[in-house]
């Protein structure tokens, strides 16, 4: 089965209302849909995106340019593609849009392979479990008032979620602590609560804030420092009892290897788009296992669930439904768990009618 064609399609996907975090306001996305076609009639699908539709053209061009590394080649030789592409991008560097483009094609190839084999990816990758705990990440934003946080947290509980994440980033850490207290009191001690600083703290401020938050029994304190400050993050992790989660902005196994060596985080959070696709996500997951470190996911719940279902050290799927309407199928959730689809490949296929509607 050889690849005959790669198709990309870009569209704008606005949010119903802007949301706020320490990284700034998010109003919508530029989404690139990737379809890989083969001479066996099997197609593979995947998507990557940009925030606020910024640099979408650049990312799409990179995906299109890398298509020559798979067209005409065996669609099932994904490791060979990854090695060719890694060598091909050497001159422009092994981070940013170059790695995102590898991820886009890598994921589409894995989807095609799963469909050709008639297996969901998690089984093709070894299989560790048919369900993964999940937390709701699509709310509790920094731009919400405390009353709005409490109301939204209650709504997530009513929907059956047993874990949720809120954002931090106020200039006064006592304000952040008060907001966390309000949510914790609203949801009680049995619902797991995560807090994400979105890289907005300095080392000293992160330690101070983290100590203020210790009493609220957070499941983790996420990304307190800028992604490049791994040494500082290691010192924050050592200073706090609350586990540190990070890694969504890290690229490939080499970045995560440094995190593991420094013990910068207690939970690694590879992002399918930045890490290098399914292939590299699995390498990072197994490498973390060698250090007895857990992994979670970042965004992409419909596709991330397949790689988490293949890893015995996976602890949580991030439920962020930004792109859920782009798929025909829906993620199945039961008793606080996301069920890994048994459908072939990703188990999710593009909804052509919806895509045509938002593209009009």
C-alpha positions in Angstrom: 0.0 0.0 0.0 1.7 3.2 -1.2 0.8 6.8 -0.7 -0.4 8.4 -3.9 -1.5 11.8 -2.7 -1.6 14.2 0.2 -4.4 16.8 0.4 -4.6 19.7 2.9 -7.4 22.0 3.6 -7.4 25.1 5.8 -10.4 26.5 7.6 -11.1 29.1 10.3 -12.9 27.8 13.4 -14.1 30.6 15.7 -15.0 30.1 19.3 -18.5 31.1 20.4 -16.9 33.6 22.8 -13.2 34.6 23.5 -11.5 32.8 26.4 -8.6 34.1 28.5 -5.4 32.5 30.0 -2.0 33.8 31.0 -1.0 33.3 27.4 -3.6 35.8 26.2 -7.0 35.8 24.6 -8.1 33.0 22.3 -10.8 33.8 19.8 -10.5 30.9 17.5 -8.3 28.7 15.4 -6.8 28.1 12.0 -7.3 24.3 11.3 -5.4 22.3 8.7 -7.1 19.1 7.7 -4.7 16.5 6.3 -5.8 13.5 4.1 -3.4 10.9 2.9 -4.6 8.7 0.0 -3.2 5.3 -1.0 -3.3 3.0 -4.0 -5.2 0.5 -1.9 -8.1 2.9 -1.5 -7.4 3.5 2.2 -7.2 7.1 3.4 -5.7 8.5 6.6 -6.9 11.7 8.3 -5.4 14.1 10.8 -5.5 17.7 11.8 -3.2 20.4 13.2 -4.0 24.0 14.1 -2.9 27.5 15.0 -4.2 29.8 17.7 -6.3 32.7 16.4 -5.5 31.6 12.8 -2.0 33.1 13.1 0.7 31.5 10.8 -1.8 29.0 9.4 -0.5 29.5 5.9 3.1 28.8 7.1 2.1 25.6 8.8 0.0 24.4 5.8 2.9 25.1 3.4 5.2 23.1 5.6 2.9 20.1 5.5 2.5 20.4 1.8 6.3 20.6 1.3 6.9 17.5 3.4 4.5 15.5 1.4 7.3 14.5 -0.9 8.7 12.4 1.9 5.7 10.0 1.8 4.2 10.2 -1.7 5.3 7.1 -3.6 6.5 5.4 -0.4 5.0 2.4 1.5 2.3 3.9 3.8 3.0 1.3 6.4 6.7 2.2 6.8 6.0 5.0 9.2 9.4 4.8 11.0 11.1 5.2 7.7 9.1 8.3 6.9 9.9 9.8 10.3 13.6 9.2 9.7 13.5 10.7 6.2 11.6 13.8 7.4 13.9 14.3 10.4 16.9 14.4 8.1 15.0 16.6 5.6 14.3 19.4 8.2 17.8 19.4 9.6 18.7 22.7 8.0 15.7 24.6 9.2 15.7 23.0 12.7 13.9 20.3 14.7 11.2 22.4 16.4 8.3 24.5 15.5 6.3 24.2 12.3 8.8 21.6 10.8 8.0 19.1 13.6 4.3 20.0 13.5 4.2 19.1 9.8 5.9 15.8 10.6 3.2 15.2 13.2 0.4 16.0 10.8 1.6 13.4 8.2 2.7 10.8 10.8 -0.8 10.8 12.4 -2.5 10.4 9.0 -0.2 7.5 8.2 -1.1 5.8 11.4 -4.8 6.3 10.8 -4.4 4.7 7.4 -2.5 1.8 8.8 -5.1 1.2 11.4 -7.8 1.2 8.8 -5.9 -1.1 6.6 -5.4 -3.5 9.5 -8.9 -3.2 10.7 -7.7 -2.2 14.2 -7.9 0.8 16.5 -4.5 2.4 17.0 -4.2 1.6 20.7 -4.4 -2.1 19.8 -2.0 -1.8 16.9 0.4 0.0 19.3 0.3 -2.7 21.9 -2.8 -1.9 24.0 -2.8 -1.1 27.7 -6.4 -0.5 28.5 -9.8 0.2 26.9 -10.5 3.4 29.0 -8.6 6.4 30.3 -9.5 8.8 33.1 -10.3 12.2 31.8 -10.7 15.7 33.1 -12.7 18.6 31.7 -10.3 21.4 30.4 -12.8 23.4 28.4 -13.7 26.0 31.0 -12.7 27.6 34.3 -10.7 30.2 32.4 -8.7 33.0 33.9 -11.2 35.4 32.3 -14.1 34.0 34.4 -15.2 35.6 37.6 -15.1 33.6 40.8 -18.9 33.2 40.7 -18.7 32.0 37.1 -16.0 29.5 38.1 -18.1 28.0 40.8 -21.2 27.8 38.5 -19.2 26.2 35.7 -17.5 23.7 38.0 -20.9 22.6 39.3 -22.1 22.2 35.7 -19.1 19.9 34.9 -19.9 17.8 38.0 -23.6 17.5 36.9 -22.3 16.2 33.5 -20.5 13.4 35.3 -16.9 14.7 35.2 -14.8 13.6 38.2 -11.8 15.9 37.4 -11.4 19.4 36.0 -8.8 22.0 35.4 -8.8 25.8 36.1 -6.4 28.5 35.0 -4.2 30.8 37.1 -2.4 34.0 36.3 -3.4 36.9 38.5 -0.8 39.4 39.5 -1.5 38.8 43.2 -1.0 35.1 44.0 -3.5 35.5 46.9 -6.3 36.1 44.3 -5.4 32.9 42.5 -5.4 31.0 45.8 -8.8 32.5 46.7 -10.2 31.4 43.3 -8.9 27.9 43.8 -10.4 27.8 47.3 -13.8 28.7 45.9 -13.7 26.0 43.3 -12.4 23.4 45.8 -15.2 24.2 48.2 -17.8 24.0 45.5 -16.7 20.6 44.2 -15.7 19.0 47.5 -12.7 16.8 48.3 -13.5 13.9 46.0 -13.4 15.6 42.6 -9.8 16.0 41.2 -8.7 19.5 40.5 -5.8 20.7 38.4 -4.5 24.2 38.0 -2.6 25.6 35.0 -0.4 28.7 35.2 0.2 28.6 31.4 3.9 29.5 31.8 3.1 32.8 33.4 5.2 32.6 36.6 8.8 33.3 37.5 10.6 30.7 39.6 10.2 32.5 42.9 6.5 33.4 42.2 5.7 29.8 41.2 7.1 28.5 44.5 5.2 31.1 46.5 2.0 30.4 44.6 2.5 26.7 44.8 2.9 26.8 48.5 -0.3 28.8 48.8 -2.1 26.1 46.8 -0.8 23.1 48.8 -3.8 23.0 51.1 -6.2 22.5 48.2 -4.9 19.0 47.3 -4.4 19.7 43.6 -3.8 16.7 41.3 -1.1 18.8 39.7 0.2 22.4 39.2 0.7 22.8 35.5 3.3 24.7 33.5 4.3 27.3 36.1 7.3 28.5 34.2 8.1 29.3 30.5 8.7 26.1 28.5 12.4 26.8 28.0 13.3 27.1 31.7 13.7 23.4 32.5 16.3 23.9 35.2 14.0 26.4 37.0 11.1 24.1 36.7 13.1 21.3 38.3 13.7 23.6 41.3 10.0 24.4 41.5 9.2 20.7 41.4 11.7 20.0 44.2 10.3 22.8 46.4 6.6 21.7 46.2 4.6 18.7 47.4 2.1 19.2 44.7 3.0 17.3 41.5 4.2 19.4 38.6 2.8 18.7 35.1 4.5 20.1 32.0 5.6 19.3 28.4 2.9 20.5 26.1 5.3 22.9 24.4 8.2 20.5 24.2 9.4 19.0 21.0 10.3 15.3 20.3 12.0 12.8 22.6 15.1 15.0 22.9 13.3 17.7 24.8 11.5 15.2 27.0 14.7 13.4 27.7 16.1 16.6 29.2 13.0 17.0 31.3 13.4 13.5 32.7 17.1 13.9 33.4 16.4 17.1 35.3 13.2 15.7 37.0 11.5 18.9 35.8 8.0 17.4 36.0 6.1 14.6 37.8 3.7 14.2 34.9 4.8 14.7 31.2 2.2 16.1 28.8 3.2 15.5 25.2 1.1 17.3 22.6 0.4 15.2 19.5 1.1 18.2 17.3 4.3 19.4 18.8 5.9 16.1 20.0 6.2 14.6 16.5 2.9 12.6 16.1 2.0 9.2 17.2 5.4 7.8 16.6 7.2 10.2 18.9 4.4 10.3 21.5 4.9 6.6 22.0 8.7 7.0 22.2 8.3 9.7 24.9 5.7 7.6 26.7 7.9 4.5 26.9 10.9 6.7 27.9 8.9 8.2 30.7 8.0 4.7 31.8 11.7 3.9 32.2 11.8 6.8 34.8 8.5 5.7 36.4 7.0 9.0 35.3 3.3 9.3 34.3 2.1 10.8 31.0 -1.1 12.8 30.2 -2.1 14.4 27.0 -2.6 17.9 25.7 -5.6 18.8 23.6 -6.8 16.5 20.7 -9.0 14.2 22.9 -10.3 12.2 19.9 -6.8 11.2 18.8 -4.8 11.4 22.0 -7.0 8.7 23.5 -5.6 6.1 21.1 -2.0 6.7 22.2 -2.9 6.9 25.9 -4.8 3.7 25.6 -1.5 2.1 24.4 0.5 3.3 27.5 0.3 1.7 30.9 1.7 4.9 32.5 -1.1 7.1 31.1 -3.0 8.8 33.9 -5.4 11.4 32.3 -6.9 12.4 28.9 -7.4 16.2 28.6 -11.0 16.8 27.4 -10.9 20.0 25.3 -13.7 19.8 22.8 -12.4 22.6 20.5 -12.4 20.4 17.4 -15.0 17.8 18.3 -17.6 19.1 15.7 -15.1 18.4 12.9 -15.7 14.7 13.5 -18.7 12.4 12.7 -18.2 10.4 15.9 -18.3 11.5 19.5 -16.0 10.6 22.4 -17.8 8.2 24.6 -17.5 9.0 28.4 -18.7 6.8 31.2 -18.2 7.3 35.0 -15.4 9.7 34.6 -13.6 7.6 32.0 -13.1 8.1 28.3 -13.7 4.8 26.4 -11.1 4.1 23.7 -12.9 3.6 20.4 -12.7 0.1 18.9 -13.2 1.5 15.4 -10.2 1.2 13.0 -7.5 3.9 13.0 -8.2 6.9 15.1 -11.8 5.8 15.3 -12.9 9.3 14.3 -13.5 10.6 10.7 -14.0 14.1 9.4 -17.5 15.4 9.2 -17.6 16.7 5.6 -21.0 18.5 6.0 -19.8 20.5 9.0 -16.5 21.3 7.4 -18.2 22.5 4.3 -20.5 24.6 6.4 -17.8 26.4 8.4 -15.7 26.8 5.2 -18.5 28.6 3.4 
